[in-house]
Amino acid sequence: MRKFASIPPKVWQADLKAVRGDIEAIAVHYHLTTSGHANMLGLYYVPVPYIAHEMGCPIEGASKGLNSLIRAGICAYDFALDLVWVCEMASDQVAPQLSPKDKRVKGIAEQLAMIPICPTSLGFYGRYRIPFHLHEELCLEEFELAYSDLQEAPSKPLRSKEKEKEKEKDLEEGKGPSGLGGQETSNVESTRGPFLTPYPKPASPADGKRFLVGLGVPEREAGKYLDTLMAGHLTPIDIEEWIAQPERGAA
């Protein structure tokens, strides 16, 4: 837990301009930047119920404020992992950029290496990859590989080296991703689109739920992704794990 945090005055001229007047969004922003869950990276785990509890407001209010910040590009949030990224927090709390010899570079890299690779953490990596020299850190090799994959082939799913090896083994044994002797579920593949391009917003929550189920997300789990989909921020990678695991899709 951090002992202190700074909130520079410039947030009123830049970060919060898009949500000025939105009390819930501003309150959530200050919770995210000053709470005991936060770190200097602005990339950390915090479930929405925690935000609501510590702010003393209903979960609906915290969710509304968070979604406003997401739409404004002030933060990103992975609703499946409860992982938030306050986009410019590291720049404010650490520095706009660091010298390659700065000891903080290694500390930041080690902290990031403990976080799963997902669109939110990759967003952080892409934003600070050069300013913090993260691409030179060996412990972030998996992040660099995933980031390179996105740059070279945006429609290719992210895979760690371990997952690549598992896939190769399955292929050697005559197993495909769908578990049907090497045949992939082409109907699922055709609905994805570019890997990080958000799905179109559904007309209603009911339509959104049907859409998610059609992509392979079990109906009982669709609620985890519905808010993100309705806000226009759900991408194919967000549900990659559900689509890639046939035993879940069949549940």
N, C-alpha and C positions, 0 to 999 in steps of 0.2 A: 504493500500500500504506500502511495506517495505521501510525503509529509506536507507538501505544498504544491500548488499549481498556479500558473500565471494566466491571466486573461488580458491580452493586450488590447488597448483601445481601438485598434484598427478593425476589430471584428465588426464594429458597427458600420464601418464604411465599406466593408467587403463581404465577409462571410454571412452576416445576418441581413444584408440588405434585401435579399430575396424573400425573407420571411418577416420583415419588419411589420409589426402589428399583430403577428400571430403569437399570442402569449404562450400557447402550449408548445409551439416549436422552439421558441426562445428558451423556455424553461427546460425542455429536454436537452437543448444544446448545452446549457450551462451545467446540467447534471452530467452529461457525457464528458465534458472537459474538466470537471472538478471532483467527480465522485471518487470514492475509495477504490472502486473497481478499475479505474482508469490507469493508464501508464503513459509514459512520455511519447510513445509512438501514436497514441490515439487509436490503437488496434488491439482490441481486447474482448473478452467474453462478458456479456451482460444481458441476461434475459429481460424482456420487456416488463414482466411482472416486478422485477427488482426495481426498474426505473420508476414504475408507478408507485410502488410501496415507499421508496425513499423520497419521492416528490410529494407523497400524500395525496395522490389523485387516482381516479379510476383508470383501469388498464386501457379503456377506450381512449381516454385523453392522452395517455402516454403514447399509444399507438398512432393516434392522429398527428401528434407533434413530431414523432419520429418519421412518419411517412412524408410530412411536409419538408423535413430536412433532406430526406432522400430525393424528393422531386426537385429540390433546389440545388442538388449536387453538393451539399455541405457535408453529408456523410453517406456511407453505404452500410447496408446491414444484411447479413445472411441469416434469414429467419430459421433455417434448419439447424445452424450451428450456434445461434445466439451470439454471433460475432459482429461487432460494430467497428467501423473505421471512420473516424472523424478526419476528413481528408487533409486539412492543413494543420492539424494539431502538432505533428512532429516538427513541422517547420517553425511553429510558434514556440514549442516547448524545448526543442533541441537546438536547431539552427536551420536557416534556409539551405545551407550546404556545409559539408565538413571536409577537412583536409584528409587525404588518404591515410595519414599517420595518426589522426585523431583516435584516441582509445575508445571513443564512443562508437566508432564504426563497428568494431568487433562486438561490443555489447548489444548494439541494435540488431546485428546479424544473428547473434545467438538467440536473442529474444524472438525474432521473427521465425527462426528455424523450428521453434517449438509449436508454431501455429500451423494447422492443416492448410494445404494448398487449395484454395477455392477462389471464386471471382473476387471476393472482398479482399483477401490477403494478397492476391495477385495484383489487385488495383493499387494497394500500398506499394508493393514491390516495383511496379512500373513507374509510379510517381517518384519514388525516392531511390530508384536503382542507380542513377548517375550521381545525383547530389550527395548521396551517402556512400557511394562506391560499393554498393551491395553486390554488384556483379563480379567483384573480385574476391568475395568471401567464399571459401570452400564449403562451409556449412550450409550455404544457400544454393548449392549446385542443382538441387531438385527444382527450386524456384526458377533458376535461370533456364533450365531445360523447358519447364512449362511455359515460361514467358516467351522463349524462342519459338516454341510450337505455335503459340498464338500469333506471333508476328509472321511466321512463314506459312502457316495453314490454319486460318481462323476456324475452319469447320471441323478440324481434327480434335477429338476429345482429349482432355488432359489425362496423362497417365504418368505415374512415377515409374522409375526403373523397375521397381518390384512388380507393378501391374503389367508392365511390358513383358517381363519374364513369365508371368503367369499366363498371359495371352499366348505367348509362343509355345508354352508347354501344352496348353489346351489344343492349339492347332496341330501340334505333333500327335496328340492323342485322338485327333479327329473330332474335337469338340469346338463348336463355334460359340460366340457370345450369347446366342439364344439357347444353347444346350440342345440344338437340333441337328447335330452332325455337321456343323460348320455353316449352316444357313442362318443368316441374320434376319431379324424381323424388319423387313423393308418398310412396312407401313409405319413403324415408329421412326425409322431413319428419315422418311420423307416428310415428317411433320416438324423437323427440328429447325432448319434454316441455319444461318451463320451462328457459330458457337456462342458468341457473346452478344448477339443481337436480341433484344427483348422480344418476347412474344407479343402480338397485338393485344390490346386491352379488350376483354370480353364485354358484351353489352350488359351483362348482369352477373351477380355471384353464381347463380344457378348455371349459366352458360360457362362460366369460368371453371366450375367444378367438373362439368361434363368434359370440358377441354382437357383438364388435368388427368382425369381418368382415362381419356382416350390416348393420352401420351404414355400411359403405363403406370401412373401414380395410383397406388391403392386408394379406394374411396375414403377409408378411415384416416388416411394421411393427407388427403388433399387440402384440408384446412390449414396445414402448415405453410402452404405455398400460395393460398388463395389471395391473401392481402397483397403480397408482392406482385402477383399476376394482375390484380385489379388496378394496382398503381402503375403498371406498365414497366416494371423492372425485372420481371422473371425472365431468365435466359435459359437456353438448353443445358448449360453446365450446372445450373442450380438443381436440376432433377436427374443429372447424369447417373448418380448412384442407383436410383430407383429403376431407371431404364436398363442399366447395365446388369442388374441382378434379377434373373428370371424368376427366382423363387419368391421375390417380393412382388414382382409384377403379377404373378399368378395368385397372390394371396387375396 
